[in-house]
């Protein structure tokens, strides 16, 4: 029997079938764009707490990488906004948030390997990596270990890339201050974290939001957190990791950042990198000025070309710079 004959002879049943089909499609679309949390094993007995949102078939995938002792939840407003049009991944790095706590491997290099395993396990193709603070070190370590050929773009948010041990002799006063603060962190973790979040977030947040961030940060044991920060700042020299990167790069700096000039200099060394400053914002720039951050990031994402086109532009840029 043809569909037209069926509809003609059984109009009510046809209407019900059409409605049921529409409902099933609607539910499938809702599932595709919903937010869900999963656990992904990225190394033997090491599981990351991962949040996925948006449709898996979206044209771009964004991977949000949090900073020191924070988790995926710090990106919640951006996840919600970008999941409307893109696939979005965020996660708690090892020893942070709800992920496995390990006494070893709490370095950008090991976290880069974790990230690489996560991308493979979740079949994520040509993502844009968006790293903030410690996450910038993780992005640099990732490019240093695995290159950039399988990535679509990089976004570095309010941090320079570490010079390793050279930073100790370059600025001994800053190093001394860092270790003084780490002593406080190990003795009075919650007090330290409350002061830290009060410093890096300068604008009012939704009720309970900052408390949730502090609760997440408290899940990192302070001895591990201290070692982690030392590895981030004074471990390997990653400062040259992006000097020959072959994909679009965006550097977003907070207007109130003490590293503003250093970030501008860093961006100038990266071929074709775009540099943006978000005024009236502290370190957690995407929380202080979420709309401005989204506008800058969305504009960058829209301009990411197909890979061959970017390689042609990059070659022209390098030729012009060498002449």
N, C-alpha and C positions, 0 to 999 in steps of 0.2 A: 504494500500500500504506500502511495506517495505521501509526502508530508502535507501537501495541499489537501488531499482527500481526507487524511486523518484530521486535519484542523477543521475541515468542513463538517465532518460527521461527529466529531467529539470536541466541540469548541471549549468546553470547560476544562477537560483533561489537558488540552493543548495549552491553555493559559497557565494551568498549574505546572506543567512541565517546563514551560518557558520561565516562569517565576523561579522554579527550583534551580534551573540552570543558571539564572542570573545570580541567585543567592550563593550558589557554589563558587561561581567566578568571583563574586564580591569577597567571599571568605578567603579565597586563595590569594587575592590581591592584598587583603588585610594582613594575612600571614606573611606575605613577601615583604611588606613594609613595616612590620612590627619590630619591636626591640626585644632581644632575647639574650640571656646569659648562658654561657656554656663553659666547660672546662676542657682545655686542650693540652695534651701531653707534648711538650716541646723538647724534652730530654728525659733520660731514664728517671722516673719518679719525680719529675718536675712538671707541675701542671700550672697553666696560666688561667686566671679568671678572665674571660673574654666576653665582651658585649658586641653583638652584631645588630645592626639596624638598617632599614631601607631594603630595597629590592636587590636580590642577588644578580639580576640581569641589568642593573643600572650601568650607564655608559662609563662611569668613573667609580673607583673605590678609594676611599680615604681611610688612612690608618692613623689614628690619633695616639701619640706616645706621651705619657705624662712625665712629670718631673720627679725629683727626689722625694721619696716616702709618700708620694700621692698615688692615686689609682685612676681607673677609667672614669670614675664619677666626677672628677674635676672638669671633664669635658662635656658633661651632660647637656648644657644648653646648646653647645655646638653640634653635638650628636643629634639632638632633636631637630635642629634647623636643617642640617644637611641631609638627613635621612629622607627628607621629602623628595629629593631628586637624585640621590646617590646611595651607593652601598657604603656603609660606615662601619669601621671596626675600631674598637678601643679595648684596652686591656690593662690589667695590673701586672707590671713587670715582676719577675721573680723576687721574692722576699718583700713585696709590697702588697698592700691590700689583702685580697683573698687568695692570692697565689701562693704556691709552695715556698716556704722559708728554707733557705739553704745557707750553710755556713761558708760555703765557697762559691766562686763564680759570680759574685756580686759586682761585676765590672761592666762597662759599656760593651766590651768585646764579647762577653758571654751573653749579655742581653741581646746583642745583635744576632748571635747565633740562635737564640730563642725566637727572635722575631722572624728570622729566615725560615725556621721550622714551622712557625705559625702560618706564614704565608703559604707554604707548601701544603700543610695539612688542610687549610681552608680553601685551597685552590684559588688564591687571590692573584690575579694577573695584572701586571703593570699598575700598581697602586701609587697614590701620592702619599708619601710619608710626611707626617706633620709632627715634629718633635718640639717640646717646650722644656726649657731649662735643662735638667739632666737628659731629657729626651733628645736634645741637640747633640750631646755626646754620643748617644746611642745611634742616631742617624749617621754621624760621621764614622763611627766604628763599623756600621753596616756597609757603607760605601767602601771603606777601607778593606773589608773582608770579602765582600761579594760583588763590588762594583755597582754600577747604576743602570746597566743595560736592560734589566728587567723591571725598572721603575719608570713611572710617568713623570714624576716631579718630586721636589723636596721643598718643605717649608720649615724654616728654622725660626723659632719664636723666642725672642728675648734672651739670648745667650750667645757668647762667643764659643768657639771650639777650643778645647784645652790644648795648651802647649806642653803638657806633661810637667816633668820636673823643672823645666826651664822657668815655669811660672813662679817657682819658689825663690829663685835668685832675682827674677825680674821685679818682684813685688813682695819682699819679706814682711812688710808691715801688714799687708792683706792676709798673708799666710798665717801670721801670728794671731790675727783677729779670728780667722776661721777656726783655728785649733782651740782658742779660748771659748768660742761658742760651742764647739763640739763637746767640750768638757761639761758645759751646762746641759747640753742635750742628753748626755749619758746619765747625768745625775738627776735631772728633773725634766724628763722627756715631755710631759704634757705642758708644763709651763713654757718650755722652749717652743713647742709647736704652736701654742696659742699666740705667742709673740711673733713667731714667723708668719703665720697666716694674717695677723693684724698688720704686718709690714708689707707683704706682697699683694694684699687685696686692700685697695684704698676706698672702694665704693661700697655702699650698703648692698647686702645680698639677701635673697629670699629667706624667710624664716627657716631656721634649721640647717641651711645649706653649709655654712662654715663649720657648724658642729659635726656634720657628716664628714666633711673633709678631715677634720681633726681625728675623728674616730677611725677613719681609714689609715691615716698616718701613724696612729698608735699601734697598728698591727705589725709594723716593722720593728723588730727588737732593736733597741738603741745601739747595742754593740755592732750589729750588722749595719745599721744605718750610718754609723760613724765611719766604718771601713768603706762603705759604699761611696760616701762623699769624697773621701780621700782618693779613691780610685778614679772617680769622675774628674776631679780637679787636677790631680798631680800624678796620675798613672801614666798612660801612654800619650805621646805627642800626636794628636790627631789634626793639628792645625792645617796640614796640607792635603787632607783627605778629599776635599772638594775642589781643589785647584784645577783639576782636569775633568770635572764631572760633565757628563754628556747629556744632561736633561735640564729642563727649566728649574730655577731655584728662586724662592722668595724668602727674604729675611724681613721679619716683622719685629720691630723694636718698640718697647714702651718709652714714651716721652720722658718718664721719670727715671729711666734706667741709668745707673752709674756707669754702665758699659755702652752707652749710646754711641760714642765716637768709635769705640773698639768694634762694635757691630757694623758700623758704616764702613770701616776699613776692611773688615772681614768680607763683607759683601762685594767690595770693589775688587777683591782678589779672585772671586768666583766668576768664571766666564758667563756673561749674560745675566747674572743675578739681578733681581729687582729688589730694591730696598724701600721699606715703608716704615714710617714712624706714626704710632698712635699716641696722640697728645693726651695729657691728663689721665695717664694710666700708669700703674705700678707693674711689678713683675708679672702678675697673673693678668696680663693685658686682656685676655679673652673673657675674663670675669668683670673687670673694671669697665671695659668698653665693648660689650659683646656685639652690638650692632655694627660698630665701625670695624671690628675684627672680621665679622662675617662678610661685610662688603668688600674688604680688601682681599680676603681669601677667595670669595666667589669670583671676583674679577680675574684673579690669577688662574683659577681653575678653568674658566671659560677660554682663556688664551692659550692653554696648553695644546700645541699642535700635534699632528701625527708625527711619529718618531722620525721618518725621513726628512720632513720639513724642518724640524728643529735641528737635526744634524747639519743640514745645509746652512742654516743661519749661524750655528755655532762655528762652523768652519770659516765662514766669512768674518765673524767677530775676531777669531784668533789671527786670521791673516791681517786684518786691519790693525790689531794691537801690536803685531810683530813688525809692522812697517814704520 
